[in-house]
Amino acid sequence: MSDTSLLEATVRTEFGKGAARRTRRDGNVPAVLYGHGEAPKHLAINAQAFAAILREQGTNAVVNLEIEGTKQFALTKSVVVHPIRRYIEHADLLIVKRGEKVVTDVHITLVGDAAPGTLVTQEATTLSVESDALSIPEQIEVSIEGVEAGTQVTAGSIALPEGVTLAADAETLVVNIIVAPAAEAEGEGEAEAAAE
């Protein structure tokens, strides 16, 4: 964890829609920090700096908040983005401590090409895993290079990075590789021609 994710935050004393709008107008994101039995803290964090961290680390970004001189690690639990104008409207941050294990949903990326004549369907785009709060993988790669039709990749069969364990059901279907419809039709046509 480097100080590149250091993010200054100020405590908000005004609440409600009007206060949130003023916070955003000032170039900040209204955020709530909670967890570890502490009372929720309402914060304002710099919108540009926070957006840059999310772009770099993804949706499970861990930020090093500096709140009035005190540093606190926090996991980005949820981010609300305006559907049209695409600015960050609000963020929920969860207090985490160094060495603490957390469960997060990590994006699955398919790598490679399955065997010719197959159709790949990705049944799950994220995988629920447990890892150290400061070592959450940005993504989990699943290789489908040369995989034949009829193959099913389940959550339990995916190789996870060191220190990361599966939190999802091991039987959860992640990738299903089937015969492509065009290939099926060609096969039927050939069978019919042979029968004639």
Z-matrix of the N, CA and C atoms (Angstrom, degrees):
N
C 1 1.467
C 2 1.523 1 109.06
N 3 1.281 2 116.74 1 115.80
C 4 1.460 3 119.67 2 -177.91
C 5 1.518 4 110.25 3 -100.89
N 6 1.313 5 115.63 4 168.74
C 7 1.462 6 119.94 5 179.20
C 8 1.525 7 112.62 6 -78.15
N 9 1.348 8 116.86 7 3.79
C 10 1.472 9 118.74 8 177.28
C 11 1.526 10 109.47 9 -66.03
N 12 1.354 11 116.65 10 -23.30
C 13 1.465 12 120.37 11 -179.98
C 14 1.530 13 111.58 12 -93.19
N 15 1.342 14 117.00 13 11.36
C 16 1.453 15 120.24 14 178.51
C 17 1.527 16 108.76 15 -66.81
N 18 1.299 17 115.18 16 128.29
C 19 1.452 18 120.81 17 -173.70
C 20 1.523 19 108.62 18 -134.46
N 21 1.312 20 116.03 19 118.40
C 22 1.459 21 119.34 20 178.97
C 23 1.518 22 109.78 21 -76.28
N 24 1.315 23 115.86 22 137.62
C 25 1.462 24 121.18 23 179.76
C 26 1.519 25 109.26 24 -133.11
N 27 1.320 26 115.51 25 143.61
C 28 1.462 27 119.97 26 175.04
C 29 1.520 28 108.14 27 -115.94
N 30 1.323 29 115.63 28 147.69
C 31 1.469 30 120.70 29 -179.46
C 32 1.523 31 108.81 30 -77.24
N 33 1.341 32 115.37 31 129.94
C 34 1.468 33 120.47 32 177.32
C 35 1.525 34 109.28 33 -88.63
N 36 1.311 35 115.74 34 136.32
C 37 1.473 36 120.11 35 178.67
C 38 1.528 37 111.29 36 -108.42
N 39 1.358 38 115.57 37 -12.42
C 40 1.466 39 120.00 38 178.24
C 41 1.529 40 108.77 39 -106.08
N 42 1.321 41 115.34 40 141.87
C 43 1.463 42 119.55 41 -178.43
C 44 1.522 43 110.06 42 -127.78
N 45 1.332 44 115.18 43 172.27
C 46 1.458 45 119.99 44 179.16
C 47 1.515 46 111.33 45 99.75
N 48 1.352 47 115.37 46 173.13
C 49 1.469 48 121.10 47 -175.98
C 50 1.520 49 112.79 48 -62.65
N 51 1.318 50 117.00 49 -42.98
C 52 1.467 51 120.79 50 -179.41
C 53 1.517 52 111.47 51 -61.71
N 54 1.338 53 116.16 52 -43.86
C 55 1.465 54 120.98 53 179.81
C 56 1.522 55 110.52 54 -65.46
N 57 1.344 56 116.54 55 -39.47
C 58 1.466 57 121.00 56 179.15
C 59 1.528 58 110.30 57 -64.35
N 60 1.342 59 115.79 58 -40.10
C 61 1.466 60 119.93 59 178.67
C 62 1.524 61 110.71 60 -63.43
N 63 1.338 62 116.09 61 -41.50
C 64 1.473 63 120.12 62 179.20
C 65 1.531 64 110.14 63 -64.21
N 66 1.329 65 116.29 64 -39.61
C 67 1.474 66 120.98 65 179.04
C 68 1.520 67 109.97 66 -60.86
N 69 1.344 68 116.45 67 -44.85
C 70 1.470 69 120.45 68 179.90
C 71 1.523 70 111.34 69 -67.91
N 72 1.341 71 116.39 70 -36.53
C 73 1.466 72 120.60 71 179.49
C 74 1.534 73 110.44 72 -63.22
N 75 1.326 74 116.41 73 -30.11
C 76 1.471 75 121.76 74 179.02
C 77 1.532 76 112.35 75 -82.19
N 78 1.352 77 116.86 76 6.02
C 79 1.466 78 120.45 77 178.03
C 80 1.515 79 114.22 78 85.53
N 81 1.343 80 116.35 79 19.84
C 82 1.463 81 120.82 80 -178.99
C 83 1.525 82 111.57 81 -118.81
N 84 1.321 83 115.18 82 164.70
C 85 1.460 84 122.00 83 175.56
C 86 1.530 85 107.77 84 -109.25
N 87 1.349 86 118.14 85 127.30
C 88 1.457 87 119.36 86 172.94
C 89 1.534 88 108.17 87 -70.16
N 90 1.316 89 116.52 88 131.54
C 91 1.470 90 120.49 89 -178.59
C 92 1.521 91 109.80 90 -138.50
N 93 1.337 92 114.79 91 156.45
C 94 1.458 93 120.78 92 175.48
C 95 1.526 94 107.41 93 -122.80
N 96 1.323 95 116.53 94 129.20
C 97 1.465 96 123.52 95 178.52
C 98 1.523 97 108.17 96 -108.74
N 99 1.351 98 116.43 97 125.98
C 100 1.467 99 119.23 98 -177.89
C 101 1.529 100 109.76 99 -146.25
N 102 1.334 101 115.14 100 173.12
C 103 1.465 102 120.65 101 177.35
C 104 1.509 103 112.70 102 119.83
N 105 1.342 104 115.09 103 167.59
C 106 1.469 105 123.27 104 179.99
C 107 1.528 106 112.30 105 55.14
N 108 1.322 107 116.01 106 31.88
C 109 1.471 108 120.66 107 175.87
C 110 1.514 109 114.78 108 73.03
N 111 1.329 110 116.99 109 5.61
C 112 1.469 111 119.88 110 -179.91
C 113 1.522 112 110.43 111 -85.82
N 114 1.320 113 116.10 112 151.45
C 115 1.468 114 120.74 113 176.99
C 116 1.525 115 108.61 114 -64.80
N 117 1.340 116 117.94 115 138.74
C 118 1.469 117 119.61 116 179.97
C 119 1.529 118 111.35 117 -57.87
N 120 1.345 119 114.40 118 139.38
C 121 1.468 120 120.36 119 177.25
C 122 1.523 121 107.43 120 -109.13
N 123 1.325 122 116.85 121 130.71
C 124 1.461 123 122.00 122 176.38
C 125 1.523 124 107.45 123 -92.76
N 126 1.339 125 115.35 124 121.66
C 127 1.461 126 120.39 125 -173.22
C 128 1.528 127 112.17 126 -123.89
N 129 1.313 128 115.02 127 162.38
C 130 1.462 129 122.52 128 169.37
C 131 1.525 130 105.98 129 -121.71
N 132 1.349 131 116.51 130 124.11
C 133 1.458 132 120.67 131 179.47
C 134 1.530 133 109.34 132 -123.05
N 135 1.320 134 116.20 133 148.75
C 136 1.461 135 120.82 134 -176.33
C 137 1.527 136 110.31 135 -61.34
N 138 1.331 137 116.04 136 124.18
C 139 1.470 138 122.06 137 -174.62
C 140 1.531 139 111.97 138 -63.73
N 141 1.345 140 117.36 139 -45.02
C 142 1.473 141 120.09 140 -177.69
C 143 1.521 142 111.59 141 -65.84
N 144 1.326 143 116.09 142 -44.84
C 145 1.469 144 120.37 143 -178.99
C 146 1.527 145 110.82 144 -64.47
N 147 1.330 146 116.90 145 -40.95
C 148 1.460 147 121.46 146 179.90
C 149 1.535 148 110.74 147 -66.79
N 150 1.334 149 116.71 148 -43.04
C 151 1.470 150 121.08 149 178.76
C 152 1.532 151 110.47 150 -62.04
N 153 1.328 152 117.19 151 -37.80
C 154 1.471 153 121.36 152 179.14
C 155 1.531 154 110.32 153 -64.77
N 156 1.324 155 117.36 154 -40.80
C 157 1.469 156 121.64 155 178.34
C 158 1.529 157 109.94 156 -64.11
N 159 1.335 158 117.32 157 -43.00
C 160 1.465 159 120.94 158 179.41
C 161 1.528 160 110.87 159 -63.83
N 162 1.340 161 117.10 160 -39.39
C 163 1.468 162 120.04 161 178.27
C 164 1.527 163 110.73 162 -63.79
N 165 1.334 164 115.82 163 -38.94
C 166 1.462 165 120.99 164 -176.38
C 167 1.523 166 112.08 165 -77.19
N 168 1.343 167 116.99 166 -42.41
C 169 1.466 168 120.84 167 -172.62
C 170 1.521 169 114.57 168 -103.76
N 171 1.330 170 117.51 169 -13.61
C 172 1.458 171 118.97 170 -177.97
C 173 1.524 172 111.51 171 89.22
N 174 1.331 173 114.77 172 -172.84
C 175 1.468 174 119.39 173 -172.67
C 176 1.521 175 113.88 174 -71.99
N 177 1.342 176 117.83 175 -18.87
C 178 1.470 177 120.48 176 178.06
C 179 1.524 178 111.20 177 -97.31
N 180 1.321 179 116.22 178 37.69
C 181 1.469 180 120.65 179 -176.87
C 182 1.529 181 111.20 180 -64.19
N 183 1.325 182 114.82 181 138.17
C 184 1.467 183 120.43 182 171.87
C 185 1.522 184 106.54 183 -106.03
N 186 1.328 185 115.47 184 123.24
C 187 1.462 186 119.86 185 -179.13
C 188 1.524 187 109.90 186 -110.05
N 189 1.300 188 115.05 187 150.15
C 190 1.458 189 122.00 188 176.59
C 191 1.530 190 105.86 189 -101.93
N 192 1.319 191 115.63 190 94.68
C 193 1.463 192 120.97 191 -176.73
C 194 1.518 193 110.84 192 -77.75
N 195 1.326 194 115.52 193 139.11
C 196 1.461 195 119.91 194 170.78
C 197 1.525 196 106.16 195 -115.13
N 198 1.338 197 114.17 196 105.78
C 199 1.465 198 120.33 197 -176.89
C 200 1.524 199 108.57 198 -109.33
N 201 1.310 200 115.14 199 105.56
C 202 1.473 201 121.35 200 178.49
C 203 1.528 202 111.72 201 49.34
N 204 1.344 203 115.02 202 48.43
C 205 1.461 204 120.77 203 175.67
C 206 1.519 205 115.14 204 89.41
N 207 1.334 206 118.59 205 -10.45
C 208 1.462 207 121.94 206 179.95
C 209 1.521 208 109.46 207 -105.45
N 210 1.351 209 116.24 208 133.28
C 211 1.465 210 119.86 209 179.75
C 212 1.526 211 110.15 210 -95.18
N 213 1.321 212 115.36 211 142.88
C 214 1.464 213 121.79 212 -178.14
C 215 1.523 214 109.73 213 -150.16
N 216 1.344 215 117.41 214 124.77
C 217 1.457 216 120.46 215 174.49
C 218 1.520 217 109.21 216 -75.11
N 219 1.339 218 115.60 217 141.32
C 220 1.463 219 120.23 218 178.87
C 221 1.524 220 110.02 219 -144.61
N 222 1.325 221 114.82 220 138.24
C 223 1.461 222 121.93 221 177.23
C 224 1.521 223 108.78 222 -94.05
N 225 1.334 224 116.49 223 133.34
C 226 1.467 225 120.52 224 176.94
C 227 1.525 226 108.11 225 -71.40
N 228 1.326 227 116.44 226 109.60
C 229 1.461 228 121.13 227 -176.37
C 230 1.522 229 111.53 228 -88.59
N 231 1.315 230 117.32 229 -41.51
C 232 1.464 231 120.00 230 175.10
C 233 1.521 232 109.88 231 -154.49
N 234 1.334 233 114.41 232 146.99
C 235 1.460 234 121.33 233 179.29
C 236 1.523 235 107.27 234 -130.61
N 237 1.327 236 116.53 235 125.92
C 238 1.467 237 121.00 236 177.83
C 239 1.523 238 107.69 237 -101.05
N 240 1.346 239 115.05 238 120.10
C 241 1.468 240 121.07 239 -179.12
C 242 1.526 241 108.53 240 -109.91
N 243 1.343 242 116.36 241 136.20
C 244 1.465 243 120.65 242 178.29
C 245 1.530 244 108.62 243 -59.80
N 246 1.358 245 118.30 244 128.51
C 247 1.468 246 120.46 245 -173.50
C 248 1.522 247 115.15 246 -63.41
N 249 1.314 248 118.29 247 -26.84
C 250 1.469 249 120.51 248 -177.35
C 251 1.525 250 111.29 249 -106.49
N 252 1.326 251 116.67 250 -50.56
C 253 1.465 252 119.72 251 -173.59
C 254 1.530 253 113.26 252 -85.19
N 255 1.357 254 117.15 253 -8.99
C 256 1.468 255 124.11 254 172.03
C 257 1.521 256 116.05 255 61.74
N 258 1.326 257 118.58 256 21.73
C 259 1.471 258 118.70 257 173.21
C 260 1.531 259 108.03 258 -93.22
N 261 1.335 260 116.38 259 159.59
C 262 1.468 261 120.36 260 -179.64
C 263 1.519 262 108.26 261 -79.14
N 264 1.324 263 115.84 262 120.69
C 265 1.466 264 121.00 263 -178.76
C 266 1.523 265 112.16 264 -86.12
N 267 1.340 266 116.24 265 -36.49
C 268 1.460 267 119.77 266 -174.22
C 269 1.524 268 109.36 267 -163.31
N 270 1.334 269 117.02 268 153.76
C 271 1.467 270 121.10 269 176.05
C 272 1.519 271 110.17 270 -139.38
N 273 1.332 272 115.67 271 141.87
C 274 1.459 273 122.46 272 171.80
C 275 1.521 274 107.17 273 -106.92
N 276 1.319 275 116.56 274 127.96
C 277 1.460 276 122.01 275 -178.46
C 278 1.525 277 109.27 276 -119.97
N 279 1.332 278 116.06 277 136.95
C 280 1.462 279 121.95 278 -177.82
C 281 1.529 280 109.28 279 -108.66
N 282 1.320 281 116.89 280 127.19
C 283 1.469 282 121.56 281 178.32
C 284 1.526 283 109.31 282 -62.65
N 285 1.327 284 116.68 283 128.75
C 286 1.467 285 121.13 284 174.24
C 287 1.519 286 108.81 285 -130.22
N 288 1.323 287 114.99 286 154.44
C 289 1.460 288 120.19 287 179.63
C 290 1.526 289 109.08 288 -118.17
N 291 1.317 290 116.25 289 151.80
C 292 1.470 291 121.87 290 179.51
C 293 1.535 292 108.70 291 -55.97
N 294 1.337 293 116.50 292 131.00
C 295 1.464 294 121.02 293 179.17
C 296 1.524 295 113.75 294 88.15
N 297 1.321 296 117.25 295 -7.24
C 298 1.465 297 120.97 296 -179.47
C 299 1.520 298 110.48 297 -77.89
N 300 1.343 299 116.46 298 141.15
C 301 1.464 300 121.55 299 176.98
C 302 1.527 301 109.03 300 -90.68
N 303 1.331 302 115.62 301 138.01
C 304 1.466 303 120.66 302 177.42
C 305 1.528 304 109.24 303 -133.38
N 306 1.332 305 115.02 304 153.06
C 307 1.465 306 120.68 305 176.12
C 308 1.528 307 107.63 306 -103.24
N 309 1.339 308 116.16 307 126.53
C 310 1.465 309 120.92 308 -179.83
C 311 1.526 310 109.33 309 -136.94
N 312 1.330 311 115.82 310 160.03
C 313 1.463 312 121.82 311 173.65
C 314 1.514 313 108.16 312 -96.05
N 315 1.337 314 115.68 313 117.83
C 316 1.466 315 121.37 314 -176.49
C 317 1.524 316 109.48 315 -107.68
N 318 1.334 317 116.35 316 137.89
C 319 1.461 318 122.40 317 -177.77
C 320 1.533 319 111.29 318 -65.03
N 321 1.336 320 116.13 319 137.95
C 322 1.471 321 122.27 320 177.88
C 323 1.530 322 108.47 321 -99.95
N 324 1.332 323 116.48 322 129.28
C 325 1.460 324 122.05 323 177.16
C 326 1.521 325 109.04 324 -116.47
N 327 1.338 326 116.81 325 125.88
C 328 1.463 327 120.87 326 177.25
C 329 1.526 328 109.09 327 -84.63
N 330 1.344 329 115.81 328 135.87
C 331 1.460 330 121.53 329 -177.24
C 332 1.528 331 108.74 330 -122.15
N 333 1.336 332 116.10 331 134.51
C 334 1.459 333 120.86 332 176.67
C 335 1.517 334 111.87 333 92.06
N 336 1.352 335 114.98 334 -178.18
C 337 1.463 336 122.09 335 -179.36
C 338 1.518 337 109.01 336 -121.71
N 339 1.325 338 115.88 337 135.11
C 340 1.460 339 120.50 338 176.52
C 341 1.523 340 109.20 339 -70.45
N 342 1.336 341 116.74 340 171.49
C 343 1.472 342 122.11 341 -178.63
C 344 1.530 343 110.74 342 -57.31
N 345 1.334 344 117.80 343 151.17
C 346 1.470 345 120.97 344 178.92
C 347 1.534 346 110.87 345 -57.34
N 348 1.346 347 115.56 346 146.52
C 349 1.461 348 120.57 347 177.93
C 350 1.519 349 114.01 348 79.60
N 351 1.348 350 116.23 349 15.22
C 352 1.471 351 119.29 350 179.35
C 353 1.522 352 110.28 351 -113.66
N 354 1.305 353 113.98 352 159.53
C 355 1.464 354 121.34 353 176.33
C 356 1.528 355 106.86 354 -121.32
N 357 1.329 356 116.32 355 126.08
C 358 1.466 357 121.43 356 -177.74
C 359 1.524 358 109.05 357 -101.32
N 360 1.328 359 116.89 358 124.17
C 361 1.467 360 120.42 359 174.43
C 362 1.526 361 108.01 360 -117.56
N 363 1.326 362 115.29 361 125.39
C 364 1.460 363 120.51 362 178.94
C 365 1.524 364 107.63 363 -93.85
N 366 1.333 365 116.15 364 109.77
C 367 1.465 366 121.97 365 -174.85
C 368 1.529 367 112.22 366 -81.89
N 369 1.330 368 117.13 367 -24.00
C 370 1.472 369 121.18 368 179.13
C 371 1.519 370 108.71 369 -135.24
N 372 1.326 371 117.10 370 134.08
C 373 1.469 372 120.57 371 -179.57
C 374 1.528 373 112.06 372 -99.85
N 375 1.344 374 116.29 373 -13.53
C 376 1.468 375 120.11 374 176.60
C 377 1.524 376 109.29 375 -132.44
N 378 1.315 377 115.14 376 159.08
C 379 1.461 378 122.00 377 178.44
C 380 1.522 379 108.50 378 -129.90
N 381 1.321 380 115.90 379 129.74
C 382 1.461 381 120.87 380 -179.92
C 383 1.531 382 108.92 381 -81.81
N 384 1.343 383 115.85 382 118.62
C 385 1.465 384 120.63 383 -177.82
C 386 1.534 385 110.36 384 -132.39
N 387 1.336 386 114.56 385 161.27
C 388 1.467 387 120.38 386 175.09
C 389 1.517 388 108.08 387 -113.62
N 390 1.330 389 115.61 388 133.26
C 391 1.464 390 119.85 389 179.69
C 392 1.521 391 109.24 390 -153.78
N 393 1.329 392 115.00 391 172.21
C 394 1.460 393 120.48 392 173.53
C 395 1.528 394 107.50 393 -61.10
N 396 1.316 395 116.30 394 137.90
C 397 1.469 396 121.09 395 -176.77
C 398 1.520 397 112.64 396 -57.30
N 399 1.322 398 117.52 397 -28.43
C 400 1.461 399 120.20 398 -177.62
C 401 1.529 400 112.38 399 -99.13
N 402 1.353 401 117.00 400 7.65
C 403 1.474 402 120.92 401 179.43
C 404 1.522 403 111.20 402 -134.14
N 405 1.319 404 116.76 403 42.20
C 406 1.462 405 120.51 404 179.55
C 407 1.525 406 108.30 405 -75.28
N 408 1.345 407 117.87 406 126.85
C 409 1.471 408 117.82 407 179.01
C 410 1.526 409 111.18 408 -65.46
N 411 1.343 410 116.49 409 143.42
C 412 1.471 411 120.31 410 179.01
C 413 1.521 412 110.36 411 -69.57
N 414 1.347 413 115.40 412 -36.38
C 415 1.459 414 120.53 413 179.03
C 416 1.521 415 108.32 414 -156.13
N 417 1.327 416 116.15 415 164.06
C 418 1.458 417 121.75 416 174.72
C 419 1.515 418 106.92 417 -118.82
N 420 1.336 419 115.85 418 122.88
C 421 1.461 420 120.53 419 -178.87
C 422 1.524 421 110.22 420 -92.03
N 423 1.326 422 115.04 421 135.34
C 424 1.462 423 121.89 422 177.07
C 425 1.522 424 106.99 423 -121.64
N 426 1.343 425 117.01 424 117.57
C 427 1.465 426 120.80 425 -179.44
C 428 1.524 427 110.15 426 -83.12
N 429 1.352 428 115.24 427 128.63
C 430 1.469 429 120.07 428 175.68
C 431 1.532 430 109.33 429 -118.11
N 432 1.324 431 115.92 430 17.12
C 433 1.463 432 121.81 431 -176.70
C 434 1.533 433 110.87 432 -57.34
N 435 1.352 434 115.93 433 117.71
C 436 1.467 435 121.60 434 175.39
C 437 1.515 436 115.50 435 71.19
N 438 1.321 437 117.76 436 8.64
C 439 1.467 438 120.89 437 -176.68
C 440 1.531 439 109.51 438 -68.58
N 441 1.344 440 115.60 439 134.92
C 442 1.464 441 122.01 440 -175.92
C 443 1.522 442 111.77 441 -83.59
N 444 1.347 443 114.88 442 160.31
C 445 1.466 444 121.41 443 176.18
C 446 1.522 445 109.44 444 -60.40
N 447 1.331 446 115.78 445 146.60
C 448 1.463 447 120.78 446 -178.93
C 449 1.518 448 112.59 447 94.53
N 450 1.327 449 116.70 448 -4.85
C 451 1.469 450 120.75 449 -179.83
C 452 1.524 451 109.88 450 -85.30
N 453 1.320 452 115.80 451 136.09
C 454 1.461 453 121.72 452 174.07
C 455 1.521 454 108.41 453 -123.17
N 456 1.324 455 115.30 454 128.98
C 457 1.464 456 120.58 455 178.02
C 458 1.520 457 107.37 456 -101.27
N 459 1.331 458 116.33 457 119.45
C 460 1.472 459 120.90 458 178.34
C 461 1.526 460 109.65 459 -101.68
N 462 1.328 461 115.94 460 163.36
C 463 1.471 462 121.06 461 -179.12
C 464 1.528 463 110.89 462 -56.51
N 465 1.331 464 116.69 463 -38.65
C 466 1.462 465 121.16 464 -177.12
C 467 1.525 466 113.91 465 -69.24
N 468 1.345 467 117.22 466 -18.96
C 469 1.472 468 120.03 467 -177.67
C 470 1.527 469 112.92 468 -93.60
N 471 1.331 470 117.18 469 -1.36
C 472 1.469 471 120.85 470 -177.90
C 473 1.533 472 110.09 471 -84.87
N 474 1.340 473 115.22 472 130.46
C 475 1.467 474 120.41 473 177.78
C 476 1.532 475 108.42 474 -74.81
N 477 1.320 476 116.77 475 122.96
C 478 1.468 477 121.48 476 -178.49
C 479 1.522 478 110.34 477 -102.20
N 480 1.342 479 116.99 478 152.68
C 481 1.469 480 119.66 479 177.46
C 482 1.531 481 110.89 480 -60.73
N 483 1.314 482 115.48 481 159.12
C 484 1.472 483 120.79 482 179.50
C 485 1.526 484 110.39 483 -59.25
N 486 1.332 485 116.67 484 135.64
C 487 1.457 486 121.53 485 178.60
C 488 1.523 487 113.79 486 85.71
N 489 1.352 488 116.11 487 0.37
C 490 1.464 489 120.69 488 -179.86
C 491 1.521 490 108.27 489 -112.53
N 492 1.335 491 116.97 490 130.65
C 493 1.459 492 120.59 491 178.76
C 494 1.523 493 109.96 492 -121.37
N 495 1.317 494 115.30 493 154.81
C 496 1.460 495 121.75 494 -177.57
C 497 1.525 496 110.18 495 -74.78
N 498 1.337 497 116.53 496 131.13
C 499 1.467 498 121.17 497 176.19
C 500 1.526 499 110.47 498 -107.96
N 501 1.336 500 116.17 499 -15.23
C 502 1.468 501 121.34 500 179.84
C 503 1.526 502 109.33 501 -83.47
N 504 1.334 503 116.46 502 169.30
C 505 1.460 504 122.44 503 174.41
C 506 1.525 505 107.79 504 -65.30
N 507 1.335 506 116.96 505 128.31
C 508 1.469 507 121.79 506 -176.96
C 509 1.531 508 112.21 507 -61.45
N 510 1.339 509 117.31 508 -24.38
C 511 1.471 510 121.37 509 -178.12
C 512 1.532 511 112.86 510 -85.40
N 513 1.336 512 117.75 511 -3.92
C 514 1.468 513 120.76 512 -179.44
C 515 1.527 514 110.35 513 -57.93
N 516 1.346 515 116.40 514 126.64
C 517 1.461 516 120.92 515 179.65
C 518 1.526 517 109.21 516 -77.04
N 519 1.328 518 116.29 517 125.97
C 520 1.459 519 121.87 518 -178.82
C 521 1.529 520 110.64 519 -105.06
N 522 1.340 521 116.50 520 -48.80
C 523 1.469 522 121.27 521 -178.88
C 524 1.523 523 108.91 522 -133.62
N 525 1.321 524 115.63 523 135.33
C 526 1.460 525 122.14 524 177.30
C 527 1.520 526 107.71 525 -122.25
N 528 1.337 527 116.97 526 124.71
C 529 1.466 528 120.60 527 -178.91
C 530 1.522 529 108.30 528 -113.74
N 531 1.332 530 115.54 529 118.02
C 532 1.460 531 121.44 530 -175.69
C 533 1.525 532 110.08 531 -123.56
N 534 1.349 533 115.24 532 170.77
C 535 1.465 534 119.72 533 176.09
C 536 1.522 535 107.83 534 -71.60
N 537 1.328 536 117.32 535 131.50
C 538 1.464 537 121.36 536 179.32
C 539 1.527 538 109.48 537 -63.60
N 540 1.357 539 118.53 538 140.08
C 541 1.471 540 121.35 539 -178.54
C 542 1.523 541 113.28 540 -52.68
N 543 1.339 542 119.19 541 -39.72
C 544 1.463 543 122.38 542 179.93
C 545 1.523 544 110.41 543 -63.51
N 546 1.325 545 116.32 544 -40.50
C 547 1.463 546 121.06 545 179.69
C 548 1.522 547 110.21 546 -66.17
N 549 1.348 548 116.68 547 -37.51
C 550 1.463 549 121.32 548 177.59
C 551 1.516 550 109.72 549 -61.87
N 552 1.334 551 117.59 550 -47.19
C 553 1.464 552 122.99 551 -178.50
C 554 1.522 553 110.61 552 -62.08
N 555 1.342 554 116.90 553 -41.76
C 556 1.461 555 120.17 554 178.02
C 557 1.518 556 111.01 555 -61.87
N 558 1.333 557 114.54 556 -42.82
C 559 1.471 558 120.33 557 179.83
C 560 1.517 559 110.93 558 -61.47
N 561 1.354 560 118.11 559 -41.51
C 562 1.464 561 122.37 560 -179.93
C 563 1.530 562 109.33 561 -66.15
N 564 1.346 563 116.86 562 -41.88
C 565 1.468 564 121.01 563 179.70
C 566 1.519 565 111.10 564 -61.14
N 567 1.341 566 116.00 565 -42.18
C 568 1.465 567 120.16 566 179.55
C 569 1.526 568 110.52 567 -64.91
N 570 1.352 569 116.16 568 -39.31
C 571 1.468 570 120.84 569 -179.35
C 572 1.528 571 110.09 570 -65.11
N 573 1.355 572 115.75 571 -40.85
C 574 1.470 573 120.69 572 179.78
C 575 1.534 574 110.13 573 -65.29
N 576 1.340 575 116.93 574 -42.81
C 577 1.465 576 121.70 575 179.58
C 578 1.514 577 110.03 576 -61.73
N 579 1.326 578 116.85 577 -41.14
C 580 1.461 579 121.41 578 -179.99
C 581 1.529 580 110.43 579 -65.95
N 582 1.366 581 116.56 580 -37.14
C 583 1.463 582 120.73 581 -179.19
C 584 1.528 583 110.33 582 -66.92
N 585 1.340 584 117.49 583 -35.63
C 586 1.469 585 120.95 584 179.80
C 587 1.516 586 109.44 585 -69.82
